[in-house]
Amino acid sequence: MAAQVHLYRIRLRGRLDQAREAWFSELSVSFEDNFTLLTGELQDQPALFGVLAKIRDLGLELESLERLWPDEEAARSV
């Protein structure tokens, strides 16, 4: 059984600088008010936990984590 790729949006409190953005090269980085949004596809739960470990290791504050459904992401990009 093949792993199913899921689309995630992770919201961090504050704005990442360019050096810290590089830690999340597998995700797109954007900013909304005083939050950093990391959005992208992750292959499986170990990949998700790897991103969460980077957030922990950098001492960043996780505001929210949500799994996006394909229809929801398509609607947002219109």
C-alpha positions, 0 to 999 in steps of 0.5 A: 500500500503506497503512502498517501501525500497530504497537504498541510498548512502550519502557522507559526507565531512571528516571522521567520528570517531567511536563514530559518526559512531555509530549514523548511525548503520542502514547504512554501513560506508566506506571511500573514500579519505576525504569522509565518505560514508553511504550506505544502505536501508531505509524504507521510507522518514521519515527514510531518514529524520531521517538520515539527521537530525542526520547529521545536529545534528552532524554538519556534511557537506553533500556532496551528497545524491543519491538513488541507483537502484538495478542494479547499486549497483550489478554492483558496487560490482562485 
